[in-house]
Amino acid sequence: MPTQIAVITGAGAGIGRAAARALGRAGFDIALLGRNEDRLKETAADLKAHAIRTLVLPVDVADAEAVSKAAHQVEAELGPISVWANCAGATVVGQVATLSAQDIRRATEVTYLGSVNGTLAALEHMRRRGRGTIINLDLAPALRGLPLQAVENGARAALRGFCESLRPELLHDADAIRVVMVDLPSINTPRYGWTKNTTGKRLKPVGPVYEPEVAAEAICRAAFTTSRTISVGPSAPFSALQKLLGTGYREKRLADHGYKAQLEKTCAEPNTPDDLYATAPGAFGAHGAFDAKSRRLDSPLSFFTTSSLLAGLRGAALAAGVTALITHLRNNRR
């Protein structure tokens, strides 16, 4: 059986770099896309040590034509693309009133349109064969609606809606192409040190933080699942319980606690380089600065929930509720 080919954007550091290792261990040869060629080459060196074929392609995912050309090069040099994982992203953190329209546009171009560009490039080749898997990243329900995160929340919500409309189109055309969203909690990557930040304080992850290998395992599982989504940790199962409390309650809680949950007490260093328009200088790997508090892959709370399992749990809960109601009505008639 020929080796399968996976394309990973944002593969130079963070989640993308960890995902490259995970998919490489799963038997894929890997095309590495990203803006920083040096970091892509470091990722490639890690993979080549395990006899994994790689192709390094420096590209800005916001450039649709460049992403399309990269996909053609992958097909020509490595082989047919079977998995495309959009892991690249950039954002700006701060109150909406402090943000510039230019920064919001750029972050949206990288996070939302970058994933759309990758999806379109993958579809161009996958639809010829009628099969393949496209993986996009989303925020866990607990991270949606956070103050100071309007830009990333907007981009991820747009991507979620894009994928929801794409799936029935593929089903209509009888293409066996799966589009999987991976809902991620806070992940310990270098992004907290290089994200553009207008708050004046250093950034920290919200709630439970997981090692990038946990996110990479979720992406690897997404390459083989038949489910529409995969969620990491307990956020998805308990999101329905949070909804019972009402939107107003959650908004009030986020207003009271959302700022300090994301900001350290220490001030951010002035003129710290960010990655919004160009890559941040320096050697970065998959991990960030929060290893001491990160949950590892072997943690009992590092579990994965698919949309199929969630549907089954909801169905079981509904059946239990209906059964209890019928039993109550019967008892009242006696």
C-alpha positions as CSV (number, residue, x, y, z in Angstrom):
1,M,0.0,0.0,0.0
2,P,1.5,3.4,-1.0
3,T,2.3,5.9,1.8
4,Q,-0.4,8.5,2.4
5,I,0.4,12.2,2.1
6,A,-0.6,14.8,4.7
7,V,-0.3,18.5,4.3
8,I,0.0,20.6,7.5
9,T,-0.1,24.4,7.6
10,G,1.6,26.3,10.4
11,A,4.0,23.3,10.7
12,G,7.0,25.3,11.9
13,A,6.0,25.5,15.6
14,G,3.2,24.9,18.0
15,I,0.3,22.6,17.2
16,G,1.3,22.2,13.6
17,R,4.8,21.0,14.5
18,A,3.3,18.5,17.0
19,A,0.7,17.3,14.4
20,A,3.5,16.7,11.9
21,R,5.1,14.3,14.4
22,A,1.9,12.5,15.2
23,L,0.8,12.0,11.6
24,G,4.3,11.0,10.7
25,R,4.2,8.2,13.4
26,A,0.8,7.2,11.9
27,G,2.5,6.4,8.6
28,F,2.1,9.6,6.6
29,D,4.7,11.5,4.6
30,I,4.3,15.2,5.4
31,A,4.3,18.4,3.4
32,L,5.2,21.3,5.8
33,L,3.7,24.7,5.0
34,G,4.4,27.9,7.0
35,R,6.0,31.3,6.8
36,N,9.3,30.6,8.6
37,E,11.5,28.4,6.5
38,D,14.1,27.8,9.2
39,R,11.5,26.4,11.6
40,L,10.0,24.3,8.8
41,K,13.4,22.8,8.1
42,E,13.8,22.0,11.8
43,T,10.5,20.1,11.8
44,A,11.5,18.3,8.6
45,A,14.8,17.2,10.2
46,D,12.9,15.7,13.1
47,L,10.7,13.7,10.7
48,K,13.5,12.6,8.4
49,A,15.3,11.0,11.5
50,H,12.4,8.6,11.5
51,A,12.5,7.9,7.7
52,I,9.5,10.1,6.9
53,R,9.5,11.9,3.6
54,T,9.0,15.6,3.8
55,L,8.5,18.6,1.6
56,V,9.2,22.1,3.0
57,L,7.1,24.8,1.4
58,P,7.5,28.4,2.8
59,V,4.1,30.0,2.2
60,D,1.8,32.6,3.8
61,V,-1.6,30.9,4.0
62,A,-3.4,34.2,3.5
63,D,-2.1,34.1,-0.1
64,A,-4.6,31.9,-1.9
65,E,-2.6,31.5,-5.1
66,A,0.6,30.5,-3.2
67,V,-1.4,27.9,-1.2
68,S,-2.8,26.5,-4.5
69,K,0.6,26.3,-6.0
70,A,2.0,24.6,-2.9
71,A,-0.8,21.9,-3.2
72,H,0.2,21.3,-6.9
73,Q,3.8,20.9,-5.8
74,V,2.9,18.4,-3.1
75,E,1.0,16.3,-5.6
76,A,3.9,16.4,-8.0
77,E,6.7,15.6,-5.6
78,L,5.2,13.6,-2.8
79,G,2.0,12.1,-4.2
80,P,-1.8,12.4,-3.9
81,I,-2.9,14.4,-0.8
82,S,-5.1,12.3,1.5
83,V,-5.2,14.6,4.6
84,W,-4.9,18.4,4.8
85,A,-4.7,19.9,8.3
86,N,-5.1,23.7,8.6
87,C,-3.1,24.5,11.8
88,A,-1.9,28.0,10.9
89,G,-3.4,31.0,12.7
90,A,-2.7,34.5,14.0
91,T,-4.7,36.9,16.0
92,V,-4.6,40.2,18.0
93,V,-5.7,40.2,21.7
94,G,-7.3,43.2,23.3
95,Q,-10.6,45.1,23.8
96,V,-12.3,45.7,20.5
97,A,-12.1,49.5,21.1
98,T,-8.3,49.3,21.1
99,L,-8.0,47.3,17.9
100,S,-7.3,48.6,14.4
101,A,-9.3,47.6,11.4
102,Q,-6.1,46.7,9.6
103,D,-5.0,44.2,12.4
104,I,-8.5,42.6,12.5
105,R,-8.4,42.2,8.7
106,R,-4.9,40.6,8.8
107,A,-5.8,38.2,11.6
108,T,-9.0,37.2,9.8
109,E,-7.0,36.7,6.5
110,V,-4.6,34.3,8.3
111,T,-6.9,32.4,10.6
112,Y,-10.2,32.3,8.6
113,L,-9.2,32.8,5.0
114,G,-6.0,30.9,5.5
115,S,-8.0,27.8,6.5
116,V,-10.4,28.5,3.6
117,N,-7.5,28.7,1.2
118,G,-6.1,25.4,2.5
119,T,-9.6,23.8,2.2
120,L,-10.0,25.0,-1.4
121,A,-6.5,23.8,-2.4
122,A,-7.2,20.4,-0.9
123,L,-10.6,20.1,-2.5
124,E,-9.1,20.9,-5.9
125,H,-7.2,17.7,-5.8
126,M,-9.3,15.5,-3.5
127,R,-12.4,15.9,-5.6
128,R,-10.6,14.3,-8.6
129,R,-10.4,11.2,-6.6
130,G,-13.6,11.6,-4.6
131,R,-12.0,11.1,-1.2
132,G,-9.8,12.7,1.4
133,T,-10.0,14.4,4.8
134,I,-9.8,18.1,5.6
135,I,-9.1,19.1,9.2
136,N,-9.8,22.6,10.6
137,L,-9.3,23.9,14.2
138,D,-12.0,25.4,16.3
139,L,-12.2,26.7,19.9
140,A,-13.6,24.5,22.6
141,P,-17.0,25.8,23.8
142,A,-15.5,27.1,27.0
143,L,-13.2,29.4,25.1
144,R,-15.9,30.8,22.8
145,G,-17.1,34.3,23.6
146,L,-14.1,35.3,25.8
147,P,-13.5,39.0,26.2
148,L,-10.3,40.3,24.5
149,Q,-10.6,37.4,22.0
150,A,-13.2,38.9,19.6
151,V,-10.9,38.6,16.6
152,E,-10.1,34.9,17.0
153,N,-13.6,34.1,18.1
154,G,-15.0,35.8,14.9
155,A,-12.6,33.9,12.7
156,R,-13.3,30.5,14.2
157,A,-17.0,31.1,14.1
158,A,-16.8,32.0,10.4
159,L,-14.7,28.9,9.7
160,R,-17.3,26.7,11.6
161,G,-20.1,28.1,9.5
162,F,-18.1,27.6,6.3
163,C,-17.5,23.9,7.1
164,E,-21.2,23.4,8.1
165,S,-22.2,24.5,4.6
166,L,-19.5,22.6,2.9
167,R,-20.4,19.2,4.3
168,P,-23.8,18.9,2.6
169,E,-22.4,20.1,-0.7
170,L,-19.9,17.3,-0.6
171,L,-22.6,14.9,0.4
172,H,-24.8,16.1,-2.5
173,D,-22.0,15.5,-5.0
174,A,-21.4,12.0,-3.5
175,D,-17.8,12.8,-2.6
176,A,-16.3,10.8,0.2
177,I,-14.4,13.8,1.5
178,R,-14.7,14.4,5.2
179,V,-14.4,17.8,6.8
180,V,-13.6,17.5,10.5
181,M,-13.4,20.2,13.1
182,V,-11.1,19.7,16.1
183,D,-12.3,21.7,19.1
184,L,-9.3,22.6,21.2
185,P,-8.9,23.9,24.8
186,S,-6.0,26.1,25.7
187,I,-2.8,24.6,24.3
188,N,0.7,25.3,25.6
189,T,2.3,26.7,22.4
190,P,4.7,29.7,21.8
191,R,1.7,31.8,20.7
192,Y,1.3,33.4,24.1
193,G,4.6,35.1,23.7
194,W,4.3,36.2,20.1
195,T,0.6,37.1,19.7
196,K,0.0,40.8,19.1
197,N,-1.3,42.1,22.4
198,T,-2.8,45.5,23.2
199,T,-3.6,44.8,26.8
200,G,-0.3,45.8,28.3
201,K,-0.1,42.6,30.3
202,R,1.5,39.3,29.5
203,L,-0.9,36.6,28.2
204,K,-1.6,33.3,29.8
205,P,-3.8,30.3,28.8
206,V,-7.4,30.2,30.1
207,G,-8.6,27.3,32.2
208,P,-7.0,23.8,31.8
209,V,-4.0,23.9,29.5
210,Y,-2.9,20.9,27.5
211,E,0.4,20.0,25.9
212,P,0.5,20.3,22.0
213,E,0.9,16.6,21.8
214,V,-2.7,16.3,23.0
215,A,-3.9,18.5,20.2
216,A,-1.8,16.6,17.8
217,E,-3.4,13.3,18.9
218,A,-6.8,14.8,18.3
219,I,-5.7,15.9,14.8
220,C,-4.3,12.4,14.1
221,R,-7.6,10.8,15.2
222,A,-9.5,13.3,13.0
223,A,-7.6,11.9,10.0
224,F,-9.3,8.5,10.5
225,T,-12.7,9.4,12.1
226,T,-16.1,9.4,10.5
227,S,-17.3,12.0,13.0
228,R,-17.7,15.7,12.1
229,T,-16.0,17.0,15.2
230,I,-13.5,15.8,17.9
231,S,-13.3,17.6,21.2
232,V,-10.5,17.5,23.7
233,G,-11.2,17.2,27.4
234,P,-14.5,17.7,29.3
235,S,-15.5,21.0,27.7
236,A,-17.9,19.5,25.1
237,P,-19.8,17.2,27.3
238,F,-20.4,20.0,29.9
239,S,-21.2,22.7,27.4
240,A,-24.8,21.7,27.3
241,L,-25.0,22.1,31.1
242,Q,-23.5,25.7,30.8
243,K,-26.3,26.6,28.3
244,L,-28.9,25.6,30.9
245,L,-27.6,28.5,33.0
246,G,-28.4,31.0,30.3
247,T,-26.3,33.3,28.1
248,G,-26.7,36.2,30.4
249,Y,-25.2,34.3,33.3
250,R,-22.2,33.3,31.3
251,E,-21.6,36.8,29.9
252,K,-21.7,38.2,33.4
253,R,-19.2,35.7,34.6
254,L,-16.9,36.4,31.7
255,A,-17.2,40.1,32.3
256,D,-16.2,39.6,36.0
257,H,-13.5,36.9,35.6
258,G,-12.6,36.7,31.9
259,Y,-9.9,39.4,32.0
260,K,-7.8,38.2,34.9
261,A,-8.1,34.6,33.6
262,Q,-6.1,35.6,30.5
263,L,-3.7,38.2,31.8
264,E,-0.7,37.9,34.1
265,K,0.0,40.5,36.7
266,T,3.3,41.4,35.1
267,C,3.4,43.9,32.3
268,A,4.3,42.9,28.8
269,E,7.7,43.9,27.6
270,P,7.4,46.9,25.3
271,N,8.1,46.4,21.5
272,T,7.9,42.6,21.8
273,P,7.9,41.2,18.2
274,D,4.6,39.5,17.2
275,D,3.7,37.2,14.3
276,L,0.7,39.0,12.8
277,Y,2.4,40.4,9.7
278,A,5.7,38.5,9.8
279,T,7.1,35.6,11.8
280,A,8.5,36.3,15.2
281,P,12.3,35.8,15.3
282,G,13.9,33.0,17.3
283,A,13.9,29.2,17.5
284,F,10.5,27.8,18.6
285,G,9.3,24.3,19.0
286,A,5.9,22.8,19.7
287,H,5.8,23.8,23.4
288,G,5.4,27.2,25.0
289,A,6.3,28.5,28.5
290,F,3.6,26.7,30.5
291,D,4.9,23.1,30.6
292,A,4.7,23.0,34.4
293,K,0.9,23.4,34.4
294,S,0.1,21.5,31.1
295,R,-1.9,18.3,31.0
296,R,-0.1,15.5,29.2
297,L,-1.4,13.0,26.8
298,D,-1.4,10.4,29.6
299,S,-3.6,12.5,31.9
300,P,-7.0,11.0,32.6
301,L,-8.5,14.4,31.6
302,S,-6.8,14.2,28.1
303,F,-9.7,12.3,26.5
304,F,-11.4,12.8,23.2
305,T,-15.1,13.1,22.4
306,T,-16.5,12.7,18.9
307,S,-19.7,14.2,17.6
308,S,-21.0,10.7,17.2
309,L,-20.5,9.9,20.9
310,L,-22.1,13.2,21.9
311,A,-25.1,12.5,19.7
312,G,-25.4,9.1,21.4
313,L,-25.1,10.6,24.9
314,R,-27.8,13.2,24.0
315,G,-30.0,10.5,22.6
316,A,-29.6,8.4,25.7
317,A,-30.4,11.4,27.9
318,L,-33.5,12.2,25.8
319,A,-34.6,8.6,26.0
320,A,-34.1,8.6,29.7
321,G,-36.1,11.8,30.0
322,V,-39.0,10.5,27.9
323,T,-39.1,7.2,29.8
324,A,-39.2,9.1,33.1
325,L,-42.0,11.4,31.8
326,I,-44.1,8.4,30.6
327,T,-43.6,6.6,33.9
328,H,-44.6,9.7,35.8
329,L,-47.8,10.1,33.7
330,R,-48.7,6.5,34.2
331,N,-48.3,6.7,37.9
332,N,-50.5,9.8,38.1
333,R,-53.3,8.0,36.2
334,R,-53.5,5.2,38.8
